[in-house]
Amino acid sequence: MTVQRTPEERIAELARTFPSSLVGAPGIKPWEPRNLDSWAASVVSSGERQAACFILAVWDSGSAWDCGHFDLMKALSTWDEAHHRAFLTWAAEPWWP
């Protein structure tokens, strides 16, 4: 029997695949997108901000997040290999809650 995960569990799991940027970031566990947004809009690195913006865009691309919009080119130019891998794994089989 397959256990269905909630959208909140799935997005938190996706966020944790961005190892140095989002593990331990506010709003990941428990999932509170506004807390993640506030954190990402504060003084964080460009890579951290883009990782958070990506997760928030997957969660709700129609919202105007305080941290801004996800910028793929900026993300790819600042992320390390582990972050590229996390993004590409999602992109190979994208999903949205």
C-alpha positions as CSV (number, residue, x, y, z in Angstrom):
1,M,0.0,0.0,0.0
2,T,1.4,3.4,-1.0
3,V,1.2,6.1,1.7
4,Q,0.0,9.4,0.3
5,R,2.0,12.4,1.5
6,T,0.3,15.7,2.0
7,P,1.3,18.6,-0.3
8,E,3.0,20.2,2.8
9,E,5.1,17.1,3.4
10,R,6.1,16.9,-0.3
11,I,7.2,20.5,-0.5
12,A,9.1,20.3,2.8
13,E,10.8,17.1,1.4
14,L,11.7,19.0,-1.8
15,A,13.1,21.9,0.2
16,R,15.3,19.6,2.1
17,T,17.0,18.5,-1.1
18,F,18.7,21.9,-1.2
19,P,21.2,21.0,1.4
20,S,23.2,24.1,2.3
21,S,20.4,26.6,1.6
22,L,17.2,25.4,3.1
23,V,17.9,22.8,5.7
24,G,16.9,24.4,8.9
25,A,15.4,27.5,7.3
26,P,12.2,28.9,9.0
27,G,9.0,27.7,7.4
28,I,10.3,24.4,6.1
29,K,9.1,22.1,8.9
30,P,6.4,22.6,9.7
31,W,5.6,24.1,6.3
32,E,4.7,27.8,6.6
33,P,5.3,29.5,3.3
34,R,5.0,33.0,4.7
35,N,7.8,32.2,7.2
36,L,10.1,30.9,4.4
37,D,9.2,34.0,2.4
38,S,10.1,36.4,5.2
39,W,13.4,34.6,5.8
40,A,14.3,34.7,2.1
41,A,13.4,38.4,1.9
42,S,15.9,39.1,4.7
43,V,19.6,39.1,4.6
44,V,20.4,35.8,3.1
45,S,22.7,34.8,0.2
46,S,21.6,34.9,-3.4
47,G,21.7,31.1,-3.5
48,E,19.6,30.8,-0.4
49,R,17.1,33.3,-1.8
50,Q,16.8,31.6,-5.1
51,A,16.4,28.2,-3.5
52,A,13.5,29.6,-1.4
53,C,12.0,31.4,-4.4
54,F,12.1,28.1,-6.3
55,I,10.3,26.2,-3.5
56,L,7.7,29.0,-3.2
57,A,7.2,29.1,-6.9
58,V,6.5,25.3,-6.9
59,W,4.1,25.8,-4.0
60,D,2.3,28.8,-5.5
61,S,3.6,30.5,-8.6
62,G,0.7,33.0,-8.6
63,S,1.6,34.7,-5.3
64,A,3.7,37.8,-5.1
65,W,6.3,36.7,-2.6
66,D,8.3,39.3,-0.7
67,C,11.5,37.5,-1.7
68,G,10.8,38.1,-5.3
69,H,10.4,35.7,-8.3
70,F,12.5,32.7,-9.0
71,D,15.1,33.5,-11.5
72,L,16.5,30.3,-13.1
73,M,19.6,32.0,-14.7
74,K,20.5,33.6,-11.4
75,A,19.9,30.4,-9.5
76,L,22.1,28.3,-11.8
77,S,24.9,30.8,-11.7
78,T,25.0,30.8,-7.9
79,W,24.0,27.3,-6.9
80,D,26.6,24.6,-6.3
81,E,26.4,21.1,-7.8
82,A,24.2,19.7,-5.1
83,H,21.6,22.4,-5.7
84,H,21.8,21.9,-9.5
85,R,21.1,18.2,-8.9
86,A,18.2,19.0,-6.6
87,F,16.6,21.3,-9.2
88,L,17.3,18.9,-12.1
89,T,15.8,16.0,-10.2
90,W,12.6,18.0,-9.7
91,A,12.7,19.2,-13.3
92,A,12.9,15.7,-14.7
93,E,9.6,14.9,-13.1
94,P,8.0,18.2,-12.1
95,W,5.0,18.3,-9.8
96,W,3.0,21.0,-8.1
97,P,0.8,20.7,-5.0
